[in-house]
Amino acid sequence: MAERIELDIDGRCIAVPAGSTVAAAIACAVVDTEGSGVITRRSVSGALRGPLCGMGVCQECRVTIDGNAHRLACQTLCAAGMRVETAAADGGARM
């Protein structure tokens, strides 16, 4: 069985297998709740956005990680104790 690590996503403790990306952890958090979908950020017009390409090209998966804004969730591996903030944290969507 794969080692599991815990991180904080919008104030919720989520456990994921070691080696998971932040985008995958956000998706796991949505599956674990009654969320309305994987939401990572807002566009300049305020539209809710989420991961699209999964390889860092589209930039739609940007989140704040440990206070550092605009990190690509699909390209960042989870670390124990990591704090992730998405657009859901600002009341834009429930996660």
C-alpha positions in Angstrom: 0.0 0.0 0.0 1.3 3.4 -0.9 2.4 5.8 1.8 -0.2 8.5 2.4 0.5 12.2 3.2 -1.9 14.8 4.5 -2.2 18.4 3.3 -4.7 21.2 3.8 -6.9 22.2 0.9 -9.1 25.3 1.7 -9.0 24.4 5.4 -9.8 20.7 5.0 -7.3 18.0 5.8 -7.0 15.6 2.8 -4.9 12.4 2.7 -3.5 11.3 -0.7 -0.9 8.8 -1.8 2.7 10.1 -1.8 3.6 11.3 -5.3 0.2 12.8 -6.1 -0.1 16.2 -7.7 -1.9 19.0 -6.1 -4.5 18.9 -8.9 -5.2 15.2 -8.1 -5.5 16.0 -4.4 -8.0 18.7 -5.2 -10.0 16.2 -7.3 -9.9 13.8 -4.4 -11.3 16.5 -2.1 -14.2 17.1 -4.5 -15.0 13.4 -4.8 -15.0 13.3 -1.0 -17.6 16.0 -0.7 -20.7 17.3 -2.4 -18.6 19.8 -4.4 -19.7 21.3 -7.6 -16.5 20.4 -9.5 -12.8 20.9 -9.4 -12.4 24.7 -9.0 -8.9 26.1 -8.7 -9.1 29.8 -9.6 -11.2 32.6 -11.1 -10.6 34.2 -14.5 -10.2 38.0 -14.7 -13.9 38.3 -15.4 -14.7 36.2 -12.3 -15.6 32.9 -14.1 -14.7 29.8 -12.1 -11.8 27.8 -13.7 -10.3 24.3 -13.2 -7.5 22.1 -14.6 -7.8 21.5 -18.3 -4.7 20.1 -19.9 -3.0 18.4 -16.9 0.5 19.3 -18.2 1.0 23.0 -17.3 0.3 24.6 -20.7 -3.2 26.0 -20.0 -2.4 27.6 -16.6 -6.0 27.0 -15.5 -5.0 25.0 -12.4 -3.2 27.9 -10.7 -3.6 27.9 -6.9 -1.9 29.4 -3.9 0.4 27.0 -2.1 1.9 27.9 1.2 1.3 31.6 0.5 2.8 31.5 -3.0 0.2 32.5 -5.6 -0.1 31.2 -9.2 1.5 27.8 -8.6 0.5 25.1 -11.2 -1.5 22.4 -9.3 -1.0 19.9 -12.1 2.8 20.3 -12.0 3.3 20.4 -8.2 3.7 17.3 -6.1 1.9 17.2 -2.7 4.1 17.5 0.4 3.0 16.7 4.0 1.6 19.8 5.7 1.2 21.8 2.5 -1.5 24.5 2.5 -3.4 24.9 -0.7 -5.9 27.7 -1.4 -8.3 27.6 -4.3 -11.1 29.9 -5.7 -13.5 27.8 -3.6 -11.9 29.4 -0.5 -13.2 32.8 -1.5 -16.8 31.6 -1.6 -16.7 31.1 -5.3 -17.7 27.5 -5.2 -18.1 24.9 -2.5 -15.5 22.2 -2.3 
